[in-house]
Structures are given as structure tokens and as C-alpha cells.
Amino acid sequence: MEPVNEALAQYSDLFMLIAALVYTGAFIVFAVDMVRSSVTIRRLEAELAAEAQLEAREARSTLVGAEASSSAGSSPVSGARAESSEPGHGAEDGSVTAESGDLVDDDLAYVGTRRPFANVAVALTILAAAAHLFAVVTLGVAANRMPLANMYEFLTAGALVVTLVFLVALVRKDLRFLGTVAIGLVVVMMTAATIGFPTPIGNVQPALQSPWLAVHVTLAVLAMGLFTLTFAMSVLQLVQQRRELKVSDGQIHGTGGWQFMRMVPSATSLENWAYRINAVAFVFWTLGPLITGAIWAEETWGRYWGWDVKEVWTFVIWVVYAGYLHARATRGWTGNRAAWLSIIGFACIIFNYAVVNVYFPGLHSYAGLPE
């Protein structure tokens, strides 16, 4: 067994800290973008309302002039009415009829909305991801193995996957609206890894000295990273759905409520995209923790399934997401019910890794914490 390279391990710790700090900066800038976007939208809506009131007054003046005319009154009247009914023109009460589609595309495509703070946050996220990737790779080289052997390594690798998936998706889809939640979760994962599960670099237990470690845990990390993004989408879906209901019931105007939510796709669009990503993550979870885990268990312990507490909770998570996909595919469970099932599945994942790994003794007790 090769010795650990302590010098590289120190570089890994340094760059992990740098990545965590830059992620925090990116999260703050994403939050600032959210606030400033709300202010910008309010200002634009106020300007549109003022323009609508001015147009309404001009339309009324035209109608008065048309009624005073004896012979040529019908043409101006009809013209004025046609003008006042054109899309984008306000009613007499000055309400704004600008559609939310002007601010966001339900296909998550870029629509040209200027968001300089969001762009700065994305640049910081790219910088943090580069430092993070270097830290993870350096950790693996220093330990002469895949850096996935304990909770510290699992969480830092999982946070990296969340970030990379977010950045790769940004190339084609405008997911900047997820920035505050997604990068916020990354910061939480990095904080939990460094404060809750600090683990000195070292060699792993004999049971983990297997080629299956790379396949089994890598697929689990990929699945957890995707499930984290769908959790963020499901939370936003619930907020957006509540806002849309209030708009439809007339409790608030289409421009009321949380202004930032106008930068977020509709609840239906969020649900559709969460369903697609959950389907991919479910495949990774099936191949990783379940199938390759069973094969690895047979190779190490001589049985495919032993009702170990970690194995049970891995299966519970699989059942929850399988139920979600089945219910969603039959079109019977959509909307808030589908979102809550996705959130429950992610809560089971958090319980599995934050509670079961630490407090439930078993064959999978690899948290890395001292006894």
C-alpha cells in the first residue's frame, strides 16, 4: 500500500477552502441578482403602467373628439378602440398586460434579459468549480485512490457534481434562476463536509480496496447531484404554483407577489424538467447503489443482500423515486403532489447519508469519523 502524499493533501485542503469561499461569494452575488431583478422588474412595471395610463388618456381624448364629429366619427372610434386593444397596451386602470414570457422562456432558453449580477455569479461559480476540481483530483492523487471513501470525500465530490451539472446545463439552458438555491446547497454541502465530517487523508478499509468503489460511489454521487438540482426545482415549483394560483384567483395582479419569480419558468415547466432530470438520476441510482452495490456486497461479504440498514434505506430511496416516476408518468400525480414526492425522496437521501451513515452501526459505516 503506497504512502499518502502529505504535501499534495495540504494543497487539496487549501484549494478546497478557496473553492468554498468563492462559492460563498457566488451565492451572495446570485442573491443580490435576485433582489436587484425584483427591483428592476418593479421599475419596469411602473414605467409600463405610466405609459398605459397615458395611452388610456389619449384614447379617451380620441373617443371624445370622435363623438363630437358628426359624419366621420365611426372611423376614429373604431381606430381608437383597435389601438387600445393591441397587445401591450394597458387598460384604463393602468394595469400592465406584459406577459411573464417576456422575462423567461418555459423551455429554459435564453431570452436576452440583461442580468449582469447573475453573469458575475456564474463566472465566480466557474472559478470555484476549477479550484474545487483541482482539490478533488489532488486529493485522489495524494491518497492513490478514488477520493470517495468517507463522508467528507463523498460530500465534496457530490458538491462538485452539482456545480458541474449546473454549469454544463447553462451552456444550453438558462438555469440562472436556480443559482441562489443550487449554489446555496453546494455551500451547505461544503460546510457540512469540512465542519461536520472532517476526515484526515489516509488509506481505506480493506472492504473498500476494490475497483467497485469507483463505479459504485461515482454513480451514487452523480445521482445525488442530479437529485439535488431537482430538489431545488421542486421547491421553486411549489412557490411558483402558489403565486400562479393567487394570480388566477385575482388575489394579486400578474405583476404582483415575489417579483423575482417572474424570472423563473412556470410551475408546469419546472415540473416537466424536474421529471426529466429525475428519470436520468433514477437510472444512475439503480445502476450504482443497488445493482453494483449488490455485486460488490457478494464479492466482499458473500451475499447480494443482507438487510443492512444502509441497504434498506438505499432501497427506500429507490422505491420513493420509482413511485414518483410511475405516478408522474401516468399523469395522475402532477403539480404539487409530484413536487412533494421529489422533495420527500431528497429528504430520504439526506437522512441516509447524514443520519444512517453516522448514527446507525452496520457494514456500511464509512463516515470516516472517529469512534
Secondary structure, DSSP 8 states (H G I E B T S, - for coil): -----HHHHHHHHHHHHHHHHHHHHHHHHHHHHHHHHHHHHHHHHHHHHHHHHHHHHHHHHHHHHHHH-SSS-HHHHHHHHHHHTSTT---TT------GGGT--TT--------HHHHHHHHHHHHHHHHHHHHHHHHHHHHTS-S-SSHHHHHHHHHHHHHHHHHHHHHHS--GGGHHHHHHHHHHHHHIIIIIS--------GGG-STHHHHHHHHHHHHHHHHHHHHHHHHHHHHHHHHHHHHHTTSS-TT-S-GGGGGS--HHHHHHHHHHHHHHHHHHHIIIIIIIHHHHHHHHHS-S----HHHHHHHHHHHHHHHHHHHHHTTSS-THHHHHHHHHHHHHHHHIIIIIHHHS-STT-------
